Amino acid sequence: MRLRSWLVTVTAVLAGSLLFAVPASASSPSLWRLTDLAAQRVQIADQVAAAKYGTPSPIDDPAREQQIYDSVAGRAPQLGLDPADAVRFFRAQIEANKLVQRGLYARWDAHPAEAPTTRPDLGQIRPVIDGLNTNLLTELAATIPVRAARSCPVRQLVTAGAADVVHRFDPLHARALGEATSATCTADQGKAA
C-alpha cells in the first residue's frame, strides 16, 4: 500500500506541475470542470450498478441511451455546439458508465460478500444523472476553444490524471474516466484551429 500512496503523491505533483506548464489562455477555460463532472458521472455508475445488480434490468438500456442522445442533440445548437460532437461526447459518458457497471458486476459475482446489500432506486438516481448531463452539456459549450486547440489532448490527459487523484479512483474507475474523457477534444477529430 505504501507504493500506491507514493505513486498517488508523485502523480498529483506531476499533474499539478503539468497543469501550470500548459496554461489555458484567458479566452479558453480549463478542462477541469468538464473533467470533474465526467468523474462525478463515473462515480454515480456505482449506484446504477447497485440498483440493477441481481435484477432483470440490463446494463445496456438502448431506449434510455437514445433519449439522452436525442436530448443532447436537440439542445446542442442552442449552446453553439455541433450536435454530432455533443452526442459523441455523451456516448463516451454512457460507455464509461457501463464499463463501471460491468466491472462491478464481475467483482460482485467473484466476491459475493462485496455485493451491495441495499438496492438504490433508479428513479432517484436518474434525475441526478440528468442534472450532471445538463451541467456537462453547458460545460462542453463553455470549453469549445480549449477542446478545439491542438494542446487539448495533453491538457485532457493531465486533467484526467488530476481528477483520478482527487477522486481517489481505483483502476476500474480510472479506466472509466479515461473512456469518459476520450471524446473531449475536437482537435483530434479534424476540427482543430
Secondary structure, DSSP 8 states (H G I E B T S, - for coil): -HHHHHHHHHHHHHHHHHHHHS---TTS--SHHHHHHHHHHHHHHHHHHHHHTTSS--S--HHHHHHHHHHHHHHGGGGT--HHHHHHHHHHHHHHHHHHHHHHHHHHHH-GGGS-SS---HHHHHHHHHHHHHHHHHHHHHTHHHHHSTTHHHHHHHHHHHHHHHHT--HHHHHHHHHHHTT--SGGGTT--
